[in-house]
Amino acid sequence: MGPRPMTTDGLPLTGPLPGRPGVVLAAGHNVLGLMLAPATGRLVTGLLTGKPDDSLPPGFAPGRVVRRGLGPSAGRV
């Protein structure tokens, strides 16, 4: 029980953080964090080792919230 990291659109933030080389996000899985952890771990491992998995949906990219003005500078993620 406690606060859950959630995004405004309900989708996780998984992938490289725009403008921050070497930073990869894997957050905002809502209540599915434990269930999605193995798949997210494989995706992040691929990103960090230079062998990204092409099955990562572009809709999960962290840049989507920055483009919409929903990033940390707007006070919410």
Backbone bond lengths (Angstrom), bond angles and torsions (degrees), N, CA, C in turn:
res aa  C-N    CA-C-N  psi(-1)  N-CA   C-N-CA  omega(-1)  CA-C   N-CA-C  phi
1 M - - - 1.439 - - 1.523 108.44 -
2 G 1.296 115.62 140.79 1.449 120.46 178.78 1.514 110.20 148.81
3 P 1.314 117.18 -176.76 1.455 120.21 -178.93 1.529 110.98 -65.90
4 R 1.300 116.20 143.19 1.459 121.71 178.23 1.531 108.40 -115.14
5 P 1.338 116.49 134.06 1.465 118.69 178.48 1.526 109.78 -70.61
6 M 1.308 116.23 114.74 1.464 120.54 -178.27 1.522 110.02 -127.76
7 T 1.301 114.79 147.33 1.456 120.50 175.49 1.526 108.09 -96.45
8 T 1.302 116.33 162.26 1.459 119.82 -178.37 1.523 112.89 -67.73
9 D 1.347 117.24 -25.67 1.461 119.45 179.36 1.529 112.92 -100.49
10 G 1.331 117.69 0.71 1.453 121.28 176.92 1.515 115.53 81.51
11 L 1.331 118.40 -0.87 1.459 121.93 179.78 1.521 110.13 -100.61
12 P 1.333 117.14 147.76 1.461 119.03 179.35 1.528 112.54 -69.43
13 L 1.305 115.23 159.65 1.467 122.83 173.23 1.525 106.00 -103.18
14 T 1.312 116.78 103.57 1.460 121.24 -177.10 1.515 108.99 -133.44
15 G 1.324 116.09 114.31 1.450 120.71 178.00 1.512 111.71 143.08
16 P 1.346 115.96 -175.85 1.466 120.50 -178.72 1.529 111.26 -66.01
17 L 1.318 115.85 142.57 1.460 121.69 177.58 1.527 108.63 -87.26
18 P 1.327 118.10 118.26 1.468 120.57 -178.64 1.524 112.06 -57.23
19 G 1.330 115.28 135.47 1.452 120.71 177.56 1.521 114.33 81.41
20 R 1.309 118.10 0.71 1.473 122.75 -179.47 1.524 108.85 -130.33
21 P 1.319 117.76 82.00 1.469 120.18 -178.79 1.528 112.14 -55.60
22 G 1.314 115.61 135.53 1.461 121.02 178.13 1.513 114.76 84.44
23 V 1.336 118.29 -2.13 1.464 120.80 179.36 1.528 108.61 -102.32
24 V 1.319 115.49 123.61 1.462 122.20 178.13 1.522 107.99 -119.92
25 L 1.324 116.68 128.18 1.467 120.98 178.43 1.522 110.85 -95.51
26 A 1.296 115.55 146.36 1.467 123.56 172.06 1.519 105.87 -147.74
27 A 1.315 116.43 81.29 1.464 121.29 -173.38 1.525 110.14 -148.27
28 G 1.316 115.05 173.26 1.456 120.63 173.96 1.514 114.16 74.85
29 H 1.328 117.44 32.04 1.463 120.59 -179.07 1.529 112.65 -82.35
30 N 1.315 116.58 8.55 1.462 122.27 179.38 1.517 109.97 55.83
31 V 1.302 119.02 -130.48 1.458 121.59 -177.41 1.531 111.84 -89.40
32 L 1.320 118.61 5.52 1.457 122.20 -176.65 1.524 113.36 -104.04
33 G 1.323 118.12 15.64 1.451 121.84 -175.12 1.516 114.42 -55.88
34 L 1.321 117.77 -48.61 1.464 120.16 -179.17 1.520 111.33 -66.66
35 M 1.322 117.43 -39.04 1.458 120.65 -178.66 1.538 111.18 -69.70
36 L 1.320 117.41 -35.70 1.459 120.89 -177.53 1.523 113.55 -91.01
37 A 1.327 118.02 -5.47 1.464 121.55 -176.19 1.523 113.70 -56.46
38 P 1.340 120.74 -46.44 1.463 119.03 -179.53 1.535 113.07 -61.37
39 A 1.316 117.10 -45.10 1.469 120.22 179.69 1.524 110.93 -66.23
40 T 1.318 117.03 -41.83 1.469 120.72 178.65 1.523 110.00 -63.34
41 G 1.318 117.57 -41.06 1.458 121.55 178.05 1.522 111.80 -59.58
42 R 1.327 116.90 -42.97 1.472 120.18 178.00 1.521 111.14 -64.77
43 L 1.332 116.48 -41.64 1.472 119.88 179.90 1.524 111.26 -64.06
44 V 1.316 117.12 -45.41 1.467 121.25 -179.16 1.526 110.18 -66.45
45 T 1.320 116.99 -40.73 1.472 119.79 177.21 1.519 110.58 -57.93
46 G 1.315 117.36 -44.30 1.454 121.09 177.88 1.522 112.51 -61.33
47 L 1.315 116.52 -41.27 1.467 120.40 178.75 1.527 111.13 -65.16
48 L 1.320 117.07 -40.81 1.461 120.78 -177.29 1.527 113.36 -75.64
49 T 1.330 117.23 -25.25 1.462 120.56 -179.51 1.527 112.45 -96.04
50 G 1.332 116.70 0.97 1.462 120.08 179.43 1.517 113.92 81.14
51 K 1.330 117.03 15.14 1.464 121.91 178.11 1.526 108.97 -124.53
52 P 1.347 116.94 65.88 1.463 119.27 -175.11 1.527 112.55 -64.17
53 D 1.308 114.96 146.30 1.461 122.61 177.99 1.532 107.87 -84.79
54 D 1.314 116.36 121.10 1.465 120.28 -177.65 1.528 113.21 -69.59
55 S 1.332 117.26 -7.20 1.459 119.03 -179.76 1.528 112.50 -82.06
56 L 1.347 117.66 -4.32 1.465 120.28 179.21 1.532 108.99 -66.60
57 P 1.321 117.50 115.99 1.458 119.87 -179.12 1.528 111.96 -61.46
58 P 1.341 117.67 132.54 1.462 119.32 179.04 1.528 112.19 -61.49
59 G 1.312 117.90 -21.78 1.456 121.32 178.85 1.514 113.42 -68.76
60 F 1.345 118.14 -11.98 1.453 122.02 177.94 1.528 112.00 -91.40
61 A 1.328 117.73 -7.64 1.466 121.98 -175.59 1.527 110.88 -61.28
62 P 1.336 117.95 131.76 1.460 120.98 179.73 1.523 113.98 -58.15
63 G 1.327 117.44 -25.81 1.458 120.31 -179.74 1.514 113.77 -61.71
64 R 1.327 117.54 -20.30 1.475 119.32 -177.93 1.522 111.94 -64.62
65 V 1.326 118.48 -34.79 1.464 119.75 -179.78 1.515 111.18 -78.73
66 V 1.324 117.35 -29.09 1.461 120.61 177.43 1.518 109.13 -68.97
67 R 1.325 116.65 -42.75 1.467 121.35 179.91 1.526 112.03 -63.40
68 R 1.325 116.68 -35.27 1.460 120.48 -178.69 1.521 113.02 -85.42
69 G 1.312 116.33 -1.67 1.457 118.50 -179.22 1.515 113.08 77.80
70 L 1.327 116.73 24.12 1.456 120.40 -179.69 1.517 112.50 -106.87
71 G 1.308 117.37 10.86 1.454 121.03 -177.21 1.514 112.44 -76.26
72 P 1.329 115.77 -175.85 1.470 121.29 -176.47 1.523 113.30 -56.05
73 S 1.339 117.02 -31.01 1.461 118.07 179.77 1.523 112.19 -66.64
74 A 1.329 116.59 -20.26 1.452 120.54 178.16 1.526 111.45 -90.26
75 G 1.332 116.00 -1.21 1.466 119.31 176.80 1.510 114.76 91.18
76 R 1.323 117.89 3.01 1.461 119.99 177.27 1.520 109.18 -152.02
77 V 1.308 116.47 155.42 1.474 122.05 179.24 1.502 109.15 -124.02
